[in-house]
Amino acid sequence: MTVASGFADEVQPFRLGMLINDKRYRSYTLQIITIFLFMLAFAWLVNNVVENFARAGRDFSFSYLFQPAAYDINQTLIEYTSRSTHLRAAVVGILNTLLIAFLGCILATVLGVVIGVLRLSKNWLVSRLMTVYIEGFRNVPVLLWILLASTALAASLPSPRQAPVLLGGAFVPTNRGFYVPSPVWGDGSVFLGIVFVASIIGALVFGRWAHARQAATGEILPTFWIKLAIIILPALLLYFILGRPVTLEYPELKGFNFQGGLFVRNSFMALWLALSLYTAAFIAENVRSGIQAISNGQTEAAYSLGLQPSRTMNLVILPQALRIIIPPLISQYLNLTKNSSLAIAVGYMDITGTLGGITLNQTGKEMECLLLVMAFYLIVSLLISLVMNIYNNAMALKER
């Protein structure tokens, strides 16, 4: 009778009260109620916005994106004029934002790793200098560093007529910006670019093979020089075979300014340097904490095997510290990307300055513009998190 009674309890019919009283269903019930309440609140908010727009005689639409922008942008990566649409102006702003975020993340990472390692140096002076750098940048708002960098570049550099021509005309610093040679693409340059990209892929494949070989045999190859040869030699050889399809146009002083070449504005340089130096201070602390989290026994074991300090750091300490460094590093990349929205302070036209600034003021579509800007930063942040999390999983320690 006891067995029969227990079996009857297991197959008892479903009742609505079980959604709350039965722990098997309670969590699902609470989640469904939460989602329903959230959707209800969101629907109320949207309905309220639509009704308020209707009372004000306004419509919620994005048709303004296809109207002429009627304003200039001082630095563009694609063709743009004041007769272009607001949509194209937004694309220009997006590309400018992605450019500063990409270059900023690269420079901040390099500086952060170097500074983080140097802060652990046994040299007292080097260690203290790195500490001063880190504490100085971390405890001052990034906006002030951006303004300071812009002011320093404008005040310290000479006018174009007095600017020095460095590196045989390849670099000219002025208080208006920096002039560097610009590439001129000729016949065969596309094929040369394809070979160069293929060489980079080949270098990456070789690096993975060399790493697997080292793990299997313990033999270390000079991968840096071999990768460099794989990347440079095929493209360089093809460059001369095709008769130099890519040439350089150098800037030349004509009148009161330089003409030709590639012009990089001070606003871009100030924003890039300030964001990179500021974020590098936080990355340096992440690197330092990651290295210090590794047991000293790892270093002592490496030294006992005859490894030099530099090889110990590159082959033993940093690979283990990466699993600690990468998660907070993702946050720093996200912060740098979002901090680039301060570019308007120095006149650099990113997505906040175009779509979230001039376009918003001209069209009066503040709701639509802000939603698009927010969506852009959300998508970019999610993509950065996705890529870095994939890399973090690849760097995770593999148990045998």
N, C-alpha and C positions, 0 to 999 in steps of 0.2 A: 504493500500500500504506500510505503514511503517513496519507493522508486516511481510509482505511478503518479504520486502527488507532485514530485519534483519535475517530472516530464511535463505535467499539466502546467506548472508554473512557467516553464520555458516557452511554451507555445501559446501563451495567453494572448487573446486578441488585442489589437492595437486600439488605444483610447486616446482622445485628445489631451487628456490630462497628463499623458506620458511625455508630451512635448516639454513640459516644465518639470515634472517629478522624476522622470527617468533620465539618468545621467548620460545614457546613450544618445538621447535626442536633444538634451538641454543646450549644448554648445551650438548645434546647428540652428536651433530656434532663436537663440540670442543673436547669432550672426545675421539671420534673415531679418529680424526686427531692426537691427542696426542699419543694414543696407536700405531697408524700406524707409526708415526715418531720414537717412541721409538723402535719398532720392527725393523724398517729399520736401525737405528743406531746400534742395537745389531747384526743384520745380517751382517752389514759391518764390525763390530769389529771381529766377529767370522771368517768371510771370510779372513780378513787380517791376523789373527793369523794362519789359516790353510795354507795360501800361504807362509807366512814367515817360517813356520815349513817345508814346502816342499822345499823351497830354501836351508834351512840348512840341508836337508837330515834327518829330524826327523819326527816321526809320533806321533800323539796324541792318546794315548791308556793307559789303566790301567792294561795291562798284567804284568807289573812289580810287582804288588801286590802279585803275586803268585810265585815269585822268592825267594830264600833263603835270609833272612835279613843279616846274617853274622855279627851280632853285638849283644852284651849282653845288658840286661836291669837290673839295680841293684835292682829294686823293682817291683814285679809283683803280681797280684791278681789271675792269672791263670797260668797254666804251659806254660813255654816259654824257648826255648834255641836258641842259635845262628843259628841253622839249621832251625828254624821256618821261615815262610814266612813273607814278609813285611806286608801282611794283618793282620797276627796275632800280629805282633809288633804294628800295628796301633790300634788293639783292646786293647792291653795292655795299650797303651797310653790313649785311650778313657776311660777305666775303672779307671786309675789313676786320670784323670781329673775329672771324675764324683765323685770319692771318696773325693778328696780335696774340690770340690765345695759343695758337700752335707754336709760334716762335718763343713766346713767353714761357711755355711749359718746358721747351727744350733747354733754354738758357737757365731757367730756374733749377732744373734738375741737375745740370752739370755743376752749377755753382753750389747748389745745396749739398751734393755728394762730396765735393772737394772741401767745402767749409766744414761739413760735419766730421769728416775724417781728420782735418787739421785741428779741430778743436780738441781732439783726443791726443794730439801730438805731445811728446815728452818735452818738446821745446817750450819753455815757460812763456816766452814772448809771443810765439806764434799762437799758442793756445789762448792767451789773454786777448790778443788782437781779434781772434775769431769770436770770442765771447762778447767783446765790445760791439762788434758788427751785428751779431745776432740780437743782442738785447736792444741795441739802438734801433734797428729796423722793426723789430716785433712790437715795440712799445710806442711807436708813432703811427698815427693813421696813414693808410696808404695814399689817401687823397693829398696829404701834405707832401709826401715824397714825389708824387706826380707833378705837383705845382713847383716844387723845388727843382726837380730835374728840368722842367721846361724853362724856368727862369735861368738856371745855370747855363743851359745850352745857348739861350738867346743872348746872355750877357757876356759869356766868356769867349765865344767864337767871333772871328772877324767878319767884316762885310765881304761880299763876293769879290770886290775889286782888290781887297787886301788879303784874301784867303790864300793859304799855301797850297800848292799843287803837289800832292804826295804820291809816291809809288809810280812815278812816271805818268802822272795824270789820271791814275786809276782811282784816286780818292781825294775829294776836295771838301773839307769841312767849312761851313759858313754859318752865320747866325740865322739864315733862312732855312737851312737844311743841309743835307749831305748829297754830294754828287758822286756817282760811281758809273762805270761803263755799263751800257745796256747791250744785250745780245741782239745781233741782226741775223735772222734766220734765212738761209739761202736754200738752194736746191739740195736735197739729200739730208736736210737737218732732221726730218721726221724719222727717217731710217736710222740715223745716228741716235736719236732719242730712244728708239725701240731697243737698239743694242745696249744702250746704257742701262735701261730698266732691266733688261734681261741679265746684264752683268750683276746688278744689285741682287736680283733673285738668286743667281748662281752663287754669289758670296754668302747669302743667307743659308742656302742648301749646304754649302761646304762647311759653314760654321756648325750646323746641326750634326753633320757627319763627323766632324772633328771632335765634337763634344761626346758623341756616342762612342767613338773610338777611344777617347781618353778614359771614359768610364769603364770600358771593357779591358783595355790593356794598360792604362796608367801612363801612356806615352803622351807628352804634351807637344803639340805642333805650334809653330809660330803663326797662329791664325791671323793676327792683326795684319802682318805684312802680306800674307797670302791673299786675304780678303781684299786688301788695298790693290794688289796686282790684278785680281780678277775684275775689280770694278773699273780700274783706270786703263789698263793695257788694251783690252779689245776696243773700247771707245776711242782711245788715242790713236791706235793703228788705223781704224776706219776713218777717223777724222782726216788723216793725211791722204788716205787712199781716195776719198771722195773730193779731195781738193779744197779742204777747209771750208765746209758749208756754213759754219757758224763763225761770224766775226764780231768784233766789239766796237761800239760807237762810244768814243770818249767825250766827256764834257769839255767845252771850249768857252773861254771868256769872250763874250761879244757885248760891248756896251757896258751896262751896269750889272749884268748878270751872266751866269753861265748858260749855255745852250747845248742841247744834245745830252746823251747819256741818260741815266736813271736818277731821278730826283726823289730823295727820301726826306720828307718834312721833319722838322724838329718835333712836331706834335707826336708823330709816330715813334721817333727815337726816345723821347721823354717817357711816353707811356710804356714802351717796351722795357726800357731799362728800369723804371720805377717798379713796375709789376714783377719783373724778374728778380730784382734785388730784394724786394719785400718778401716774395714767396720763398725765395731761396733760404731766407733766415728760418722759416718754419720747417722747410724740408731738411735743413741741416740738423735741427733738433730731432726730427724723426730718424735721420741716419744715425746720429749719436746714440739715441736711445736703443735703436735696433742693434747696433754694434755692442753696446754695453750689456745687452740682454744675453749675449752669447758667453758661455762659460769661459773663464780664463784657461781652463784645461785644454780647450781647442787650440788656442794660440801656443801654449807650451808644447802640446803634442806636435804641432806643425814645426816649431823651432827644433824640436828633438829629431825630426826627420831631415833637418838641414835646409828647410825652406827659408828664404829670405823674408823680411818683414813685408815687402811689397807683394810678394807672391802669396804670403799667408793671408793678407787682407783680401786679395783678389780671388783666390781659389778656395779659401776656407771660411773666412769670417763673413764677407759680404754675401755669398750665396745663401748662408744660413740666416743672415739678418734680413734678407729680402722679404721673407714671410711676415716679418714684423713691420718692415718699412712700408710695404706697398699699400696696405689698407689706409693708413693716414695720408699717404701720398695721393691717393685718389681724391680725398677731400681738398687737398691743396690745389690740385688741378682744377677742381670745380670752383674753388674760391677765386683762383686767378681768372678763370673765364668770366665769372660773374662780376669781379672787380673791374674788368675791362669796360663795364658800362659807365665808369667814371671818365671815359675818354672825352666826353663833351667839355670837361673842365679845361682842356688844353686845345680844343678845336679839332680833335680827331673824329671824323664822321664814321662812327660805327652804327650798329642797328638802333641803338638808343638815340643817337643824334639824328638819324634820318627818319625811320618809321616812328620812333617814339618821341621825336623832337619836332623837326620842321614840318613833316607830313601831318602830325597830330595837330599842330597849331594852325596850319593852313586849312585843313579840311574840317576841323571840329569833331572828328570821329575818335574821341579819346577812348571810348570803350573798345571799339574795334582794334585800334592801334595797340593799345596796351595788352589786349588779349593775344594778338599776334606776337608781340615782343615776348610776352611771358611764355607762349608756346614754343618759341624758338629757343629760349634759354633752357626750358624744360627738356626739349628733345636733345639738345647738345649735351646737357648734363647727363641724361640717361645713356647716351651713346658713349660718353667718356667713361662712365661707370661700367658699362657693359664690356668695353675693350679692356679696361684695367682689371676687371674681375676675371676675365678670361686669362689674362697674363698672370694674375695672382694664382689662379688654379694651376697654371703650367709651372709656376715656380714653387709650388707647395712641395714639401718633403714627401717622397714616395717611400712607403714602408714596404719591406720585403716579406 
